[in-house]
Amino acid sequence: MPTSHLIADRTKQIEVSGIRKVFELGRSLKDPINLSIGQPHFPVPDSIKNAAKDAIDRNLNGYTVTQGVSELRERILADLKLRYGHADRDVIITSGTSGGLLLAMMAVVNPGDEVIIPDPYFVSYPHLVTLVGGKSVYVDTYPDFTIDPDRIEAAITPKTKVILVCSPANPTGATVSPEVQMALAAIADKHGVLLLSDEIYRAFHYDETPQSPTSYSENVLVIEGYGKTYGMTGWRLGFAHGPKAIVDEMMKLQQFTFVCAPSIVQYAGIVAMDFDVTGIVADYKQKRDRICAGLRDRFEFNSPGGAFYLFPKAPWGTGTEFVTEAVKNSLLIIPGGVFSKRDSHFRISYAAKDETLDRGIEVLNRLAEQK
């Protein structure tokens, strides 16, 4: 008996991720040059792995309290107090940053509410909005991917509930300046909307000190995580911090969805907070400089200030057409249309060995001269 009639309407509005399609394609290639995956290429540091193993051996394998183990939350809260000094800021430990984003959307967005999203954007943002019945409103940031606060404010309507920003950004690596963060915080306060700041790549700032709009307003909900910073993406550990009233609702929703973040990973997260990632970040800055230098003569792009992505303009054709040709040459990259209403660019992840980057640079430069 056919079961298609049983599928909920909301799922029909969501397509399979274009990134996942490239991942699947990569499996069929022999020795692919993989610059597609947004995942650090370094192993989880030994001290963090040992903490997870120790948690297993100490039988800390059961449910934790929904909001997260107290030791981890207290460490995070102490750090936040030093950063911002907000009295009303609370923390929830989440199943990755994606879990935090979903809980945030569920807690704040009603059906019909609007969420303002700068374009380009992380691939999941529009779909999370769709899942909760909201409407995504896109604000173009081409060609340099700088957010214009005036354009953000012009997009606000009586239905606007959230302004969603990411810095450093996926897919562009662009960072939001302190001046723009301050302006966005002021706009959100003026119009009574939530500023939701995705700061998963906070550790990966190359040219400036990490900043957050939370420095300028208490009414900012921030999503942070451990996966990118410590190479533990599959462990699914993130956290959200913001006004207590919103975090309380996220805790309630987590009780009936994720229940809690993975227990053993939370204990590893405590140890992770003592690990110095300065060397890792310096290595990734070198990779940023390496790929920018290798492609600068034949591609148009803005040098990214953070994360580990480059978002060049396709030298010919659409982003999809250029990526299709790249895949034929065993190079895996992601077409920009996956992250944008435009299909003019493509995303490179330079979270890879230098040898892999050099192979990718050679293929890209060769393809750039084909048409």
C-alpha positions as CSV (number, residue, x, y, z in Angstrom):
1,M,0.0,0.0,0.0
2,P,1.4,3.4,-0.9
3,T,2.4,5.5,2.1
4,S,3.2,8.9,0.4
5,H,-0.1,10.3,1.6
6,L,1.2,9.9,5.2
7,I,4.1,12.3,4.7
8,A,3.6,15.6,6.5
9,D,3.4,18.7,4.4
10,R,6.4,20.3,6.2
11,T,8.8,17.6,5.0
12,K,7.8,18.1,1.4
13,Q,9.1,21.7,1.6
14,I,12.5,20.5,2.6
15,E,15.0,19.2,0.1
16,V,18.0,16.9,0.8
17,S,21.1,18.9,1.5
18,G,23.2,19.7,-1.5
19,I,26.2,19.2,0.6
20,R,25.1,15.6,1.4
21,K,24.6,15.0,-2.3
22,V,28.3,15.9,-2.9
23,F,29.3,13.6,0.0
24,E,27.5,10.7,-1.6
25,L,29.1,11.5,-5.0
26,G,32.5,11.5,-3.4
27,R,32.1,7.9,-2.4
28,S,32.1,6.9,-6.1
29,L,35.3,8.7,-6.9
30,K,38.8,7.2,-6.6
31,D,41.1,9.3,-4.6
32,P,38.9,12.5,-4.6
33,I,40.3,15.9,-3.7
34,N,37.8,16.6,-0.9
35,L,37.4,20.3,-0.2
36,S,33.7,20.0,0.4
37,I,33.3,19.0,4.0
38,G,32.9,21.6,6.8
39,Q,34.7,19.5,9.3
40,P,38.1,20.0,10.9
41,H,40.7,17.6,9.6
42,F,42.7,17.3,12.9
43,P,42.0,14.6,15.4
44,V,40.3,15.3,18.7
45,P,43.0,16.2,21.2
46,D,44.1,13.3,23.4
47,S,43.1,15.0,26.7
48,I,39.6,15.4,25.5
49,K,39.4,11.8,24.1
50,N,40.7,10.5,27.5
51,A,38.1,12.5,29.3
52,A,35.3,10.8,27.3
53,K,36.8,7.4,27.9
54,D,37.1,8.1,31.6
55,A,33.5,9.2,31.8
56,I,32.5,5.8,30.3
57,D,34.7,3.9,32.7
58,R,33.2,5.9,35.6
59,N,29.7,4.8,34.4
60,L,28.6,8.3,33.6
61,N,26.6,6.9,30.7
62,G,23.0,7.6,31.7
63,Y,20.8,10.6,31.2
64,T,22.0,13.9,32.6
65,V,19.7,16.7,33.7
66,T,18.1,18.4,30.7
67,Q,20.0,21.6,30.9
68,G,23.4,19.9,31.1
69,V,25.8,18.7,33.8
70,S,26.4,21.4,36.5
71,E,30.2,21.3,36.1
72,L,30.1,22.2,32.5
73,R,27.3,24.8,32.8
74,E,29.2,26.5,35.7
75,R,32.4,26.7,33.6
76,I,30.5,28.3,30.7
77,L,28.6,30.7,32.9
78,A,31.8,31.8,34.6
79,D,33.3,32.5,31.2
80,L,30.2,34.4,30.0
81,K,30.2,36.5,33.2
82,L,33.8,37.6,32.4
83,R,32.9,38.3,28.8
84,Y,29.7,40.1,29.2
85,G,28.7,40.5,32.9
86,H,25.0,40.0,32.2
87,A,23.0,39.0,35.3
88,D,20.1,37.4,33.4
89,R,22.1,35.2,31.1
90,D,21.5,31.5,31.3
91,V,23.0,28.4,29.6
92,I,21.6,25.2,28.1
93,I,23.9,22.4,26.9
94,T,22.6,21.1,23.5
95,S,23.0,18.2,21.1
96,G,25.3,20.2,18.8
97,T,24.8,23.7,17.6
98,S,22.1,22.3,15.2
99,G,20.2,21.1,18.3
100,G,20.5,24.5,19.8
101,L,19.3,26.3,16.7
102,L,16.2,24.0,16.4
103,L,15.3,24.6,20.0
104,A,15.7,28.3,19.6
105,M,13.4,28.4,16.6
106,M,10.8,26.2,18.3
107,A,10.9,28.4,21.4
108,V,10.6,31.7,19.6
109,V,9.0,31.5,16.1
110,N,5.3,31.1,15.6
111,P,3.7,29.9,12.4
112,G,3.7,33.0,10.1
113,D,6.5,34.8,11.9
114,E,9.4,36.1,9.8
115,V,13.1,35.4,10.3
116,I,15.6,37.7,8.6
117,I,18.6,35.8,7.2
118,P,21.6,37.5,5.4
119,D,22.3,35.8,2.1
120,P,24.5,33.7,1.7
121,Y,23.5,31.6,4.7
122,F,24.2,28.3,6.3
123,V,22.2,25.6,4.5
124,S,20.0,24.6,7.4
125,Y,18.7,28.0,8.4
126,P,15.8,28.3,6.0
127,H,14.8,24.7,6.6
128,L,14.7,25.2,10.4
129,V,12.5,28.2,9.9
130,T,10.2,26.1,7.6
131,L,10.0,23.3,10.2
132,V,8.5,25.7,12.8
133,G,6.1,27.3,10.2
134,G,8.0,30.5,9.8
135,K,9.0,32.5,6.8
136,S,12.6,33.2,5.8
137,V,13.3,36.8,4.6
138,Y,16.6,37.1,2.8
139,V,18.8,40.2,2.8
140,D,21.5,40.2,0.1
141,T,25.1,40.8,1.1
142,Y,26.8,40.4,-2.2
143,P,29.5,41.1,-3.4
144,D,31.6,41.4,-0.3
145,F,29.3,39.6,2.2
146,T,29.2,42.6,4.5
147,I,25.9,42.9,6.4
148,D,24.3,46.4,5.9
149,P,22.3,47.2,9.1
150,D,20.1,49.6,7.1
151,R,19.1,46.8,4.8
152,I,18.3,44.6,7.7
153,E,16.2,47.2,9.3
154,A,14.4,47.9,6.0
155,A,13.4,44.2,5.9
156,I,11.6,44.3,9.3
157,T,7.9,44.1,9.3
158,P,5.2,43.6,12.0
159,K,5.7,39.8,11.5
160,T,9.5,39.8,12.1
161,K,10.5,37.8,15.1
162,V,14.2,37.0,14.6
163,I,17.3,38.4,13.0
164,L,19.7,35.5,12.4
165,V,23.4,36.2,11.9
166,C,26.5,34.0,11.8
167,S,30.0,35.3,12.4
168,P,32.4,34.0,11.2
169,A,30.1,32.8,8.5
170,N,29.5,29.6,6.7
171,P,29.9,29.6,3.7
172,T,31.8,32.8,3.2
173,G,34.1,33.0,6.2
174,A,33.1,36.7,6.6
175,T,33.1,38.2,10.0
176,V,30.7,40.8,11.3
177,S,32.5,43.9,12.6
178,P,31.9,45.2,16.1
179,E,30.3,48.3,14.6
180,V,27.8,46.2,12.7
181,Q,27.1,44.0,15.6
182,M,26.4,47.0,17.8
183,A,24.0,48.4,15.1
184,L,22.2,45.0,14.7
185,A,21.8,44.8,18.5
186,A,20.3,48.3,18.6
187,I,17.9,47.5,15.7
188,A,16.7,44.3,17.4
189,D,16.1,46.2,20.7
190,K,14.4,49.1,18.9
191,H,11.9,46.7,17.1
192,G,11.5,44.2,19.9
193,V,12.8,41.2,17.9
194,L,15.4,38.6,18.9
195,L,18.9,38.8,17.6
196,L,20.1,35.2,17.2
197,S,23.9,34.9,16.8
198,D,25.4,31.7,15.5
199,E,29.0,31.7,16.8
200,I,30.0,28.1,16.1
201,Y,33.2,29.3,14.5
202,R,34.1,31.8,17.3
203,A,37.6,30.3,17.9
204,F,38.5,30.7,14.2
205,H,39.1,34.4,13.9
206,Y,42.4,35.2,12.0
207,D,42.7,39.0,11.8
208,E,40.7,40.2,14.8
209,T,39.6,39.4,18.3
210,P,36.3,37.5,18.5
211,Q,33.3,39.7,19.2
212,S,29.6,39.1,19.9
213,P,26.6,41.4,19.7
214,T,26.0,40.2,23.2
215,S,28.5,42.8,24.2
216,Y,26.0,45.5,23.2
217,S,22.7,44.0,24.4
218,E,21.3,41.4,26.9
219,N,18.6,40.5,24.4
220,V,20.8,38.3,22.2
221,L,20.6,34.5,22.0
222,V,23.9,32.9,21.1
223,I,24.6,29.5,19.8
224,E,28.1,28.1,20.4
225,G,29.7,24.7,20.1
226,Y,32.6,22.3,20.5
227,G,32.6,20.3,17.3
228,K,34.5,22.7,15.0
229,T,36.8,24.0,17.7
230,Y,38.1,20.6,18.9
231,G,37.4,18.4,15.9
232,M,34.6,16.5,17.7
233,T,31.8,17.2,15.2
234,G,30.3,13.7,15.5
235,W,30.1,14.0,19.3
236,R,27.3,16.5,19.1
237,L,28.0,19.0,21.8
238,G,26.9,22.6,21.8
239,F,25.4,25.2,24.0
240,A,23.1,28.2,23.9
241,H,23.2,31.2,26.1
242,G,20.8,34.1,26.3
243,P,17.9,35.7,28.3
244,K,16.7,33.3,31.0
245,A,13.1,33.4,29.8
246,I,14.1,32.1,26.4
247,V,16.6,29.5,27.7
248,D,14.0,28.2,30.1
249,E,11.7,27.5,27.2
250,M,14.5,25.8,25.3
251,M,15.1,23.5,28.4
252,K,11.4,22.6,28.5
253,L,11.4,21.7,24.8
254,Q,14.7,19.7,25.1
255,Q,13.0,17.5,27.8
256,F,10.6,16.2,25.1
257,T,13.0,16.1,22.1
258,F,16.7,15.6,22.6
259,V,16.3,14.8,26.4
260,C,19.9,15.9,27.0
261,A,23.2,16.3,25.2
262,P,25.3,13.1,25.1
263,S,26.4,12.5,28.7
264,I,30.0,11.3,28.2
265,V,30.6,14.2,25.7
266,Q,29.5,16.7,28.3
267,Y,32.3,15.6,30.7
268,A,34.8,15.7,27.8
269,G,33.6,19.3,27.2
270,I,34.7,20.3,30.7
271,V,38.3,19.2,29.8
272,A,38.0,20.8,26.4
273,M,37.6,24.2,27.9
274,D,41.2,23.9,29.3
275,F,42.7,22.9,25.9
276,D,44.6,25.7,24.1
277,V,43.6,25.9,20.4
278,T,46.0,28.7,19.5
279,G,48.2,26.3,17.5
280,I,45.2,24.9,15.6
281,V,43.9,28.3,14.7
282,A,47.3,29.5,13.6
283,D,47.6,26.4,11.3
284,Y,44.2,27.2,9.8
285,K,45.2,30.8,9.3
286,Q,48.2,29.5,7.3
287,K,45.8,27.3,5.2
288,R,43.6,30.4,4.6
289,D,46.6,32.3,3.3
290,R,47.8,29.3,1.3
291,I,44.6,28.9,-0.7
292,C,44.0,32.6,-1.1
293,A,47.5,33.0,-2.6
294,G,47.1,30.0,-4.8
295,L,43.8,31.2,-6.4
296,R,44.1,35.0,-6.3
297,D,45.3,35.3,-9.9
298,R,42.3,33.6,-11.5
299,F,39.4,33.9,-9.1
300,E,37.4,36.8,-7.5
301,F,36.9,36.4,-3.8
302,N,37.1,38.3,-0.5
303,S,39.7,36.9,1.9
304,P,37.8,35.3,4.8
305,G,38.3,36.6,8.3
306,G,37.4,33.4,10.0
307,A,35.9,29.9,9.9
308,F,37.6,27.7,7.2
309,Y,35.8,28.5,4.0
310,L,36.5,30.4,0.8
311,F,33.6,31.5,-1.3
312,P,34.9,32.5,-4.8
313,K,32.9,33.6,-7.8
314,A,32.8,31.0,-10.5
315,P,35.1,32.2,-13.3
316,W,32.6,31.0,-15.9
317,G,29.1,29.6,-16.0
318,T,27.0,29.2,-12.9
319,G,28.3,27.9,-9.6
320,T,26.6,24.6,-10.3
321,E,28.1,24.3,-13.8
322,F,31.6,25.1,-12.5
323,V,31.3,22.6,-9.7
324,T,30.0,19.9,-12.0
325,E,33.1,20.3,-14.1
326,A,35.3,20.2,-10.9
327,V,33.7,16.9,-9.8
328,K,34.5,15.4,-13.2
329,N,38.1,16.2,-12.3
330,S,37.8,14.5,-8.9
331,L,37.5,17.8,-7.0
332,L,34.7,18.0,-4.5
333,I,33.4,21.5,-3.7
334,I,29.9,22.9,-3.1
335,P,27.9,25.1,-5.5
336,G,26.9,28.4,-4.0
337,G,23.3,27.9,-4.8
338,V,23.1,25.5,-1.8
339,F,23.7,28.5,0.5
340,S,22.1,31.3,-1.4
341,K,19.4,32.5,-3.7
342,R,22.2,33.1,-6.2
343,D,24.1,30.4,-8.1
344,S,27.2,32.5,-8.9
345,H,29.8,31.2,-6.4
346,F,31.1,28.0,-4.9
347,R,32.3,27.0,-1.5
348,I,35.8,25.6,-0.7
349,S,36.6,24.1,2.7
350,Y,40.3,24.5,3.5
351,A,40.0,22.2,6.5
352,A,42.3,19.7,4.8
353,K,46.0,18.7,4.6
354,D,48.2,21.2,2.7
355,E,48.9,18.5,0.1
356,T,45.1,18.2,-0.6
357,L,44.8,22.0,-0.8
358,D,47.6,22.2,-3.3
359,R,46.0,19.5,-5.5
360,G,42.7,21.4,-5.3
361,I,44.4,24.7,-6.2
362,E,46.0,23.1,-9.3
363,V,42.6,21.7,-10.5
364,L,40.8,25.0,-9.9
365,N,43.3,27.1,-11.7
366,R,43.3,24.7,-14.7
367,L,39.5,24.7,-14.8
368,A,39.4,28.5,-14.7
369,E,41.2,28.7,-18.0
370,Q,39.0,26.2,-19.8
371,K,36.3,28.7,-20.9
